[in-house]
């Protein structure tokens, strides 16, 4: 592989005060989620159009084109596929460095930031994993827990990368790039079991605004933000999760690499979807609030390429011109993907083989097919399967406790519903013998099971928060998209044990953070438990996961959540044990758990997997009309309300 930051051998260094021009190329990946090879471990199928091995081919080409090149990663690299989970778990038998870090070492990354998922396996694991890296990490807004002494940064708040670059005259120039890493402060809630009492994240914008002048004073000629955060068009506010816009507006920031939301920026060609037209977002120029920016998708779908023309006048460097682009491993379904880099493939083969061995381990039997193709339009068997098992496990866990007599409900979502993940991003478990990969397909995250005390009022708000993933429907509209494209499908929690209707003619009550948007808005109608209307004061135990129980997604206020049970190992492992005990069977709910409130004359459009065509009975059951494939490869359905 190329050496880190391959620079053409420069001539003699020029005087530091002379006017010079340098063309600098910054390459970026984000949200790799341990997608090293183009392999789908859930479906046990290769040749998928993603993965760091394909990106490595793009990196090699991009480096060959430009002499002054640096490579960065923007976080969420270590967790998200079975290869990351298997090699990240104690007792898995894996020996050697983390395969993601090993692959990044091979690619000679210059620096990297942390994402929220880096904290999923705990701080001891994270410390051991990062110790194997041959490149530096930075995270500016995570501090040790305030205690007897002053809080200090968990890891270096910034890195100063001093590089000798070649200017337009062929002379060598010394340029120092300051790199600041930032992570959403919501990790305080999302990974509370790992972080509480040890680390505390602070506001990204406040942190960066205070730090940029310090980085400049420490010698940085230019400042790059590795900001693991998306683009939110809402007004800037404290503890903002997707804060790329206000971060880009901070004086002294020269470039920003964003991420977290699995979106792409800039988006060129065809229709520009939201966010894309708000003030401060310029796809054509590749700028956020006037600052060069990229966001390179997820799972190794794109490589961010920032070409900066930097000039030094009077001894100071500035960005005089730029071009920001994304290079896709597969621009369209009809195009052959970029071939994977053979050196990187060889380097991760052992981890791949071990993952396949574990994922193919038989665990039990499934009585009926379980897929998430229609999880957003009907009570879904794949969701019900997880909820049934969650409730069963929690019931045993509460036996003999003071809470044993309370009714137990269960909440989960379909984690794979297409969207930005593409037409292959669906759960699909066939009836018959199943293996560990199927359990991972049903529940892909390393969360643990939690039991929390909830009231009827909290359950009503939980469901209102879940229902924001649907676009508001105007009565009498014959055809409109069902989904709000800014809200991922995995935000649509379904609660087993309740029945209710969702009225799409009403506006959403909450935003994605759980903040109240409209106190008069109610989409949830006819909410019942055991056939009786739910009362606000009714009390239940809700089986959910650690992420939700501690405030993740804003479904429940973390400060008001009473956790009465937390499992000691990942929920996915517990689900596999349950399937091993007895065949997985999902009887139909009576009455059905939820449905849309009827809207005569209205129909919605849903983009789903073409694999649904093999289940014509499911299409008939919802009176769906097959409208063919979209340019992205989804099957588009028209479904009457």
N, C-alpha and C positions, 0 to 999 in steps of 0.2 A: 504494500500500500504506500501511498505518498506519505512523506513525512508531515508532521504537524505544520500547519501554516506554510505550505510550500511557497517560497519566495524566490524569484529569479535572482541569481547571484548579482548583487549590485556593484556598481563602480564605487569610486571613492565617495565618502560621505560629504555632502555639501554643507556649506555654512548654515547653521540653524536659523539665521535671520533672513536668508535669501528667500525670494518668492518662488514657490515650487507648487507643482500639481501632482497629486498621487491618485491613482484609481484603485480603490479598495473594494474588495468583494467580501461580503459577510453572508455565510450560508447558515441556514437554520432548520432544525427539526423540532417538532413538538408533539406531545401526547402520543409517543410511540407505543406506550402500554405493552411493552415487552413483545411487540410484533416484530420478531427478528426475521423470520422466514415467511414467504408467501403461502402460509399453511393455516387452514382453519381446523383447529384441534377439536372443535365441537362437532363439526360434520365429518372430520377425518378425511379431508380433501385438500390437495395441494393446488398449486398454480393460481392462487388468489391474487388479485391486483393490488397488493399492498406489501408492506414489510420493509424493514431497514435494509435487507439484502438488496432489494430493488433500488432503494434510495442511495445505497452505496455506489451503484453504477452512475447515478446522476451526480453524486458528489465527485467522483473521479473525473467525469467529463467537465464539470464546472471548474474544478481546480486546474485542469489542463488549459482552459480558456483564458484564465486570468492569473497573473503572477502573484498578486498580493491578496491572498485568500485566508480567511479564518472561518472555523466551523463551530457552531454552538448548538446546544440543546436547551429547550425551554421547559423541561419538567414533565412529570407523569411518564417517565421512561420505563420504570421498573416493574409496574404492576398492571394487569389488565388482560392477560391471556394465560392459559394453563402453563406455558413454559415459565412465566414469571412466578406463578403461584407455587408450582411444584418445586422449583429450585429455591424458592423463598421460605419454604416451610421446614421447620426443624423436624428431624426424623425422616426426611424424604430420601436420604441416602445420597444427595448431591454433594460432591466434593469439588473444591476449586472455586474460583471467583464467580461472582454473579455473571451469568451469560450475557446480560445486557451491557454491564460495565465492560466485560471482556470485548464485546463487539465494538463498543464505543472507543475503547483503547486502540483497537485495530484501525479504526477510522481516524485516529489522531484528532479527536475533538480538542478545541482550544479551551473551552470552559462550558459549564452547564449550570442551570438553575434547578431548583426543586419544584415539583408540583404537589398538589394536595395528596395524591395517591402514594407518594413516596413514604408517607407516614403510616400506611395501612398495616405494616407488619411490626410496628414498634420501633423504638429508638435504638435499642441494642442491635437489632438486625440492620437498621439503616446505617449506623456507624460502621459496622463490620463491612457492609456492602460498599460504601463510599471509599473505604480505606484501600480498596483494590484499584481505584481509578488512577490513571497516570495523568489526569488533567484536573484542574481545580473546579470546585463547586462554590456557589455563592447563594446566600439567602439573607436578605437584609432585614426582613420584618418579623423574624421569629426569634424570641428571646427566652432565656431561662426564666423559670417561674420566680416572681418576686418573693424573696424570703429574707433570710438574715442579712444577706448582702445585696448590693445593687444588681439589677438584671443585666445580663450581658448577651450579646448576639450568639445564637446557637452555632453558627458557622460564619466564615468571613462575610461581612455585609457587601463587600465588593472585591473585585480582582482587578489589578492593574497589569495589563498585558503589554509588555514593551516589545515591539517588533521593529526589525529593520526592513523597510519596504523600498521598492524601486519606484522612483518618480518618472515622469514622462521623458526626462532627459537621460534616463538610464543610471542616475546617481542614487546612492543609498540615502535613505532618510530614516531617522528614528522617530517612531510614532507610538504613543502610549494610549491604549484604548482602555477606558474604565468600564467595567461590566458589573451591573447591579442586578441581583436576582430577587424576585418578589413572588410571593405565594398568597392565595386568597386567605384572609384571616379567618374564614369560616372553618378552617381546620380545627379551631378551638372546640367547635361542636362536633364536626364530622368524625374526628378521631379522639374524642374526649377520653375514651378508655386508655389510650396510649399516652396522651399529652397532659391530662389534668394533673396539676401538681408538679409538672416538670418543665413544660414549655408553654409559651403564650404568644400567639401571633398578633401583630398590630396592623393598623390601617396601612395599606400599600401606598396610597397617595401621600399621606402625611410623612411616612418614612422616606419616600423617594425625594420629596420636596426638601426635606432637611439634609439628606445625604448627598445629593448631586453637587452642591457647592463644596462639600468636604472632599469628594472624589476629584473634583477639579483642582482643589488646593493641594491634593496629594500627588498631583502630576499628570492627571488624565488630560490628553489633548482632545479626545472625543469621548462621549458617554453613550453606551448602549444599555437599554433595559431589557433583561430577560424576564418578561412579565408574564407569569402564568395566569393570565386573566383574559377574558373575552371582551367583546365590544358591546356595551350596553348604551342605548341612546337615552336612557333615563337621566334626569338631573343628577349630578354627582352628589353623593351623600357619604357619611362616615361608614366605615367597614363595608365598602362596596365590593361585591364579589367580582363583577366584570367591569374593570376600571381602566381599560386600555385608553379610552378617550381622555379622561382627566390626567392620566399619567403622561400621555403624549404632549399635553399642553404645558408641562412643567418646564420652566426656563432652564437651559443647559442640557436638555436631553437631545441627542443628535439622531437617534434611531431607536426603534422599539420592535422587539419580537414578541408577539402576543400568542395566546393559546387557550387552553382550558375548555373552550366551548366546542371544540372539534369542527369549527367552521374554517373557511378560507378567506384570506384577504391578501392582496386585492383580488377581486372577482371581475374578470374581463370576458367579454363575449356573451351574447345572449342577454336574457333578462337578469338584472341585478336584484337579488332578493334582499329584504330587510335583514339585518341593518345594512343599508346601502345608500340611502338618500338623505339621511339626517345631516344636520350641520356638523362639520368637522370630519365627515367620512368622505374621502375622495378616492374611489376605486381607480379612476383613470390615471391619477397621479401617484397612486400607491402611498397615500398619506393619511394620517390621523391627526387632526388639529395641526396640520402643517408640518408634521414630523414623518419622515420615511418609516414605513411599517410593513410587516408581513405577519400572516398567521397561516401556518402550513398544515392545516387539516388535522388528521389523526391516523394512528396505526401505520405510519409510513406511506401515506397517500401522496404527499407532496414534499418537495424541498423548497424552502424559502431562499430566494436569491436577491440580495440587496447590493446593488452596484452604486457605490458612493464616489463621486469626484470630490476630493478634499484638497483644499488649497491652504498654503501657509503664507500669510502676509504679516509682516511686522512681528514675526516670531510666534503667531497664533494660528492654529488650525481651525478651519470651519468647513462644513459641507456646502459646496457650491452648486452641485447638481446631483441627481440621483435617478435610479430606475429600480423599482421593486417589482419582482415577478415571482410566480410560483411555477415550478416544474412538476408536472404530474407523472406518476408512474404509469397511468392509463387514463388519457384524456377523455376517452369515450368507450362505451362497451364494445364497439366494433374494432377498436384499435388494440393491437397486441401490446401487452404490458412491457415495460422496460425489463430486460433480463436481469436476474439477480447476480450480484458480484460473487464469483466462485470462491474467492479467498475468504470472504465473510461467511459464506455457507459452510465451508470446511471448519471454520473456527467455532461455530455454534452447533455442529452436528451432534456432539455428545449430549448436549442439553436437549436437543430436539428428540433424539432417540429415547432418552429417559422419560421425557414427557409423553411420548407416544405409548411407551410401555405402561405407564400409570393410567393414562386416559382410556386405554383399551381394556383395562381390568374389569371383568364382568362383576356386576353387583346385584342383579336381580332381573325382574320382569315387569313390563308395562302392559296393562290390559287394553289400552286404546291409544291411538295416535294423539300426541300432544304438540301443538304448534301455536305460535303467537301471530299467525297471519291475520287474524281477525280480533286480536285482543283489544282493539280500540273501538269495536262496534258491538260486542256481545260479551256475556259472561264467558271467560276463556278457560278451557280445561287446563292449560299449562299454568296459568295463574292459580287456579283452584287447587291444583296438585300441591304447589308449594304451601298454600295457605292451610290445606288439610293437614299436611305433615307438621307445619309450624304449631298448629293448635294441639296436635297430638303430643308433640315433644314437650310443649309448655305445660300441658295438663299433668304430665308425669312429674315435671319439675316443681309444680306447686302442690303436689300431694303432701298432705300432712302439715301444710302451712296455714297461716291465718287467712290466706286469700283463696283457699281451695274451693270455697262455695260460690265464688263469683263466676258469672258466665264469661267464657273465654271466646274472644273474637280473634281474627288474624288478618293482617294487612300485608300485601305485597303488590308488586307491579310486574308487568311483562318487561323485562330489561332489554329486549331486542325487538324493536318494532320498525325497522327500516330507517327512515329519516336520513340524517347525515351519514349513517353507516352504510347506506346503499341497500339494494334489493336482496343482498345475501345476509343482511343483518336481522335475522329472525331465528327464534327457537324452533327446532323441528325434530321431535323425538318420535320415532316409529313404534308401533305396537310390537311387542316381542321382547327378546332378551335385550337388556340394556347394560351399559358399562359406565364407568366413572365419567366419561366425557358427556354423557347424557345428563347426569346430575349437574355437571358444570354448565351445560347448556340451559338448564332450568334456572340455575342460580349461579351467575358467573363471578360474584364478588366475594371477598374474604371476610364479610361481615359476620357477626355473631348474633344469635337469637337473643332478644330481650323481651321481657314482659313488663308492661307499664300499666299503671292504673289510669283509667280515663273515664270521663263523664259523657253523657249523651251529647252535651253541648260541644265538647271537644271532638267527638266523633263526627258531628255535623260539619264542623269547620275543617276537619281532616279531609272529608269528602269534597267540600267546596274547593279546598286547595288542590286536590287531585283533578278536579274537573276543569281547571284552567287550561289544560292542554288542548281543549277544543276551541275552534274559532266560533264566535257568536254567529248565529244563523238568523237572517231576516225572514220573517214569515212570508210565504208565497214565492220564495226564491227556488226555482226548479233545479239549480245546480250550483254548489259552492263547495270549496275544499273543507274537509272536516277538521283537519289539524291546524293548530296555531304553530307555524313552523319555528317560532322562537322557543317553544317549550318541548323538551324531549319526551318521547312516549313513556320513558321509565319514570316520569313524574305521575303517571296515572295509577295511583294506588287503588286497589279494590279490597273491600273489607268483607271477609267471609263471616256469615252470621247475620248480616243485615240485608234488607231489600230496599230499593229506592229507585227513583227516576232522576234522570239528568235533563234539565230543560235548557236546550241550546239557544232558545230565543232570549235568554237572560244574559247580561254581561257577567264576567268573572268577578267574584267577590275579593279575591286576593291576587297579588302578583307572585312571581316565582320565589321571592324571598319569604313569602308568608305575610307581607305587609298588606293591610287592609286597603283596597282600592275603592270599594263602593259598599257602604254599610247597608244599603237597601237591596243589594243584589243577592239573590239566592237561586242557584241552579239546582240544588238538591230538593226534591219533592217526595212526599209520601214515604218518609224514612221510617222503617219499621224494624223491630226485633221480635222474633217469634210471633209474627203476625200482628203485634200491637204497636201503635205509634210510639216512637222513641221520645222520651222525656229528657229535658236538659239535665235533670238531676240523677238520672239512671247511672249506675256504676258498673264498670266492666274491667276485665283484664284484656289488654290487646297484645297479641303476639306480633312483634315486628323485628326489625334489625337494629343493631347498635347505631347505625348512621341516622335512621329516622328518630330513634328514641332520644338521641342527644341533640335534636334540633336540625338535622340535615334536611335541607329543602324547605324548611319553614312549615312543616306539617304540625308541629307542636312546639310550643315555647320551651326551650331547653331548661329554663329556670323553673318552669311549672310542671315538668315531666317527673313523675314518681316512678323510678325504675325499681321493680321488686324482684327481678330475676335477670341474670346475664349468664349465658352459657360460657363454658370454658374453652370452647374450640369453634372453628368456623361452622356456620350453619350448613354450608354445602356438604361438609363431612357428615353432619348429623342427618341430612336428607339421604345421603347414600346409605347410611346405616339403617334408616327406616325402610328404604326400598329393599335392602337385603333381608329384612325381617319378614316382609310380606309383599306380594305383588302390588305395584302401584295401580290403584283403581280410583277413578274420579267419577262418582255417580252424579247425575245432573241435580242441581239445586232445585228444591221445591219450596217456595216459588223461586224463579230465577233471581239472582242477587241484584242485578241492576239492568236497566234499559233506558234508552232515550225516551223522553216524553214525546208523544206523537205530534208531528207538525204536518198537517195535510197540505199537499202540494209542494213540500220541500223534499229535496234529495241532496245527499252529500257525496263528495268524491273522496275516495280513499286509495292511496298508493300502497300496494302490498306486494308480496312475493309472487312471482309467476308460478311457483310450486303449488299455490292454492288451486290451480286448475285441476290437479289430480283429485280434489275433494269436491265434486260437483254438488253433493248433498249440502255441504256447508254454504255454498253460494245460493242454492235454492232456499235454504232456511232463512236467509236475510233478504231474499228477493233482489240479489245483486245482479247488475248488468255489467258484463265484461266489455270494457271500452278499449282493450288492447294494451300494448306496452308503451310506456313513456320513453323519451330519449335516454333517460338514465337507467332503463331496464326494469322499472317497476310495472306491475300489473295494476292498471287503474280500474276501479270499480265505481259504479254509480249505485247508491243505496238509498232507497226511499226512507224518510223518517215517519 
